[in-house]
Amino acid sequence: MSFLIKDRFYEVLQLRNLKKIEEVVEKILDAKENARENDDMLYLYCCEYFCKGISSMTLKDFLKTRNEISCPNFASVVRARRKIFERRPELKPEKITKIRKEMEDVYIDYARND
């Protein structure tokens, strides 16, 4: 298999994984209100979906093995949540949206200052 074909194969595989993550995140957001307000809870539910029983692991064991088990990347889960919230604003928790908006200026100032 040539490098170009192999690269394209992995690209398609990654895209399928991202679409699956988005599908699972949307199901969780529909069913679990606390996952809408807390990215850590959303991530826990996602990890439980992809790897049953993972919540019984210690944090240390999880962090050591997370690249070897079938849990999605935290950033991918958060990106999927943002995308779903854009498409389905009725899922956005008003209180958390307000807090995130207020923090926006803080982060902008932080990014601009050395």
Sine and cosine of phi, psi and omega as CSV:
sin_phi,cos_phi,sin_psi,cos_psi,sin_omega,cos_omega
0.00,0.00,0.78,-0.62,-0.01,-1.00
-0.95,0.32,0.33,-0.94,0.00,-1.00
-0.87,0.50,-0.64,0.76,-0.03,-1.00
-0.89,0.46,-0.71,0.70,0.02,-1.00
-0.92,0.40,-0.68,0.73,0.00,-1.00
-0.89,0.45,-0.68,0.73,0.03,-1.00
-0.88,0.47,-0.68,0.73,0.01,-1.00
-0.91,0.42,-0.63,0.78,0.03,-1.00
-0.86,0.50,-0.73,0.68,0.01,-1.00
-0.92,0.39,-0.55,0.84,0.07,-1.00
-0.89,0.46,-0.73,0.69,0.01,-1.00
-0.90,0.43,-0.67,0.74,0.02,-1.00
-0.88,0.48,-0.69,0.72,0.02,-1.00
-0.90,0.44,-0.66,0.75,0.03,-1.00
-0.88,0.48,-0.67,0.74,0.06,-1.00
-0.88,0.47,-0.66,0.75,0.03,-1.00
-0.88,0.47,-0.69,0.73,0.00,-1.00
-0.90,0.43,-0.64,0.77,0.04,-1.00
-0.91,0.41,-0.61,0.79,0.05,-1.00
-0.91,0.41,-0.68,0.73,0.04,-1.00
-0.86,0.51,-0.72,0.70,0.00,-1.00
-0.87,0.49,-0.67,0.74,0.02,-1.00
-0.88,0.48,-0.71,0.71,0.00,-1.00
-0.92,0.39,-0.69,0.72,0.01,-1.00
-0.86,0.51,-0.68,0.73,0.00,-1.00
-0.89,0.45,-0.67,0.74,0.04,-1.00
-0.87,0.49,-0.68,0.73,0.00,-1.00
-0.91,0.42,-0.71,0.71,0.01,-1.00
-0.88,0.47,-0.57,0.82,0.06,-1.00
-0.91,0.41,-0.63,0.78,-0.15,-0.99
-1.00,-0.04,-0.51,0.86,-0.16,-0.99
-0.87,-0.50,0.97,-0.23,-0.02,-1.00
-0.89,0.46,-0.60,0.80,-0.02,-1.00
-0.92,0.39,-0.37,0.93,0.06,-1.00
-0.96,0.27,-0.39,0.92,0.04,-1.00
-0.95,0.31,-0.49,0.87,-0.08,-1.00
-0.99,-0.11,-0.22,0.97,-0.16,-0.99
-0.61,-0.79,0.93,-0.37,-0.02,-1.00
-0.89,0.45,-0.51,0.86,0.02,-1.00
-0.91,0.41,-0.66,0.75,0.04,-1.00
-0.92,0.40,-0.67,0.75,0.05,-1.00
-0.85,0.53,-0.70,0.71,0.01,-1.00
-0.90,0.44,-0.66,0.75,0.04,-1.00
-0.87,0.50,-0.73,0.68,0.02,-1.00
-0.88,0.47,-0.63,0.77,0.03,-1.00
-0.90,0.43,-0.71,0.70,0.01,-1.00
-0.88,0.47,-0.66,0.75,0.05,-1.00
-0.88,0.47,-0.60,0.80,0.01,-1.00
-0.91,0.41,-0.73,0.68,-0.08,-1.00
-0.99,0.17,-0.40,0.91,-0.07,-1.00
-0.57,-0.82,1.00,0.07,-0.06,-1.00
-0.80,0.60,0.67,-0.75,0.06,-1.00
1.00,0.09,0.02,1.00,-0.07,-1.00
-0.91,0.42,-0.46,0.89,-0.04,-1.00
-0.92,0.39,-0.21,0.98,0.06,-1.00
-1.00,0.07,-0.12,0.99,0.03,-1.00
-0.97,0.26,0.46,-0.89,0.15,-0.99
-0.96,0.27,0.38,-0.93,0.03,-1.00
-0.86,0.51,-0.67,0.74,0.00,-1.00
-0.86,0.51,-0.73,0.68,0.00,-1.00
-0.91,0.41,-0.63,0.77,0.03,-1.00
-0.88,0.48,-0.75,0.66,-0.03,-1.00
-0.90,0.43,-0.55,0.83,0.03,-1.00
-0.94,0.35,-0.53,0.85,-0.15,-0.99
-0.91,-0.41,0.03,1.00,-0.14,-0.99
-0.88,0.48,-0.45,0.89,0.05,-1.00
-0.98,0.21,-0.29,0.96,-0.02,-1.00
-0.99,-0.12,-0.33,0.94,0.00,-1.00
-0.99,-0.15,0.07,-1.00,-0.17,-0.99
-1.00,0.00,0.36,0.93,0.05,-1.00
-0.97,0.25,0.64,-0.77,0.04,-1.00
-0.96,0.29,0.26,-0.96,0.07,-1.00
-0.94,0.35,0.66,-0.75,-0.01,-1.00
-0.83,0.55,-0.70,0.72,-0.03,-1.00
-0.89,0.46,-0.59,0.81,0.02,-1.00
-0.91,0.42,-0.62,0.79,0.03,-1.00
-0.91,0.40,-0.70,0.71,-0.01,-1.00
-0.91,0.41,-0.66,0.76,0.04,-1.00
-0.88,0.47,-0.66,0.75,0.02,-1.00
-0.89,0.46,-0.67,0.75,0.03,-1.00
-0.86,0.50,-0.72,0.70,0.00,-1.00
-0.87,0.50,-0.70,0.71,-0.01,-1.00
-0.88,0.47,-0.68,0.74,0.01,-1.00
-0.92,0.39,-0.67,0.74,0.04,-1.00
-0.88,0.47,-0.58,0.82,0.06,-1.00
-0.91,0.41,-0.66,0.75,-0.04,-1.00
-0.98,0.22,-0.53,0.85,-0.06,-1.00
-0.76,-0.65,0.96,0.26,-0.08,-1.00
-0.88,0.48,-0.33,0.94,0.03,-1.00
-0.91,0.42,-0.30,0.95,0.04,-1.00
-0.99,0.10,-0.29,0.96,-0.04,-1.00
-0.92,0.39,0.82,-0.57,0.07,-1.00
-0.96,0.26,0.82,-0.57,-0.10,-0.99
-0.85,0.53,-0.70,0.72,-0.05,-1.00
-0.89,0.46,-0.72,0.70,-0.03,-1.00
-0.93,0.36,-0.63,0.78,0.04,-1.00
-0.86,0.51,-0.67,0.74,0.01,-1.00
-0.90,0.44,-0.70,0.71,0.01,-1.00
-0.89,0.46,-0.70,0.71,0.00,-1.00
-0.89,0.45,-0.63,0.78,0.02,-1.00
-0.91,0.42,-0.67,0.74,0.03,-1.00
-0.90,0.44,-0.57,0.82,-0.02,-1.00
-0.98,0.22,-0.27,0.96,-0.03,-1.00
-0.82,0.57,-0.73,0.69,0.00,-1.00
-0.90,0.44,-0.61,0.79,0.03,-1.00
-0.87,0.50,-0.72,0.69,-0.01,-1.00
-0.92,0.38,-0.60,0.80,0.04,-1.00
-0.90,0.44,-0.72,0.70,0.05,-1.00
-0.87,0.49,-0.68,0.73,0.02,-1.00
-0.86,0.50,-0.70,0.71,-0.04,-1.00
-0.92,0.39,-0.53,0.84,-0.03,-1.00
-0.98,0.20,-0.49,0.87,-0.04,-1.00
-1.00,-0.07,0.60,-0.80,0.02,-1.00
-0.99,0.16,0.00,0.00,0.00,0.00
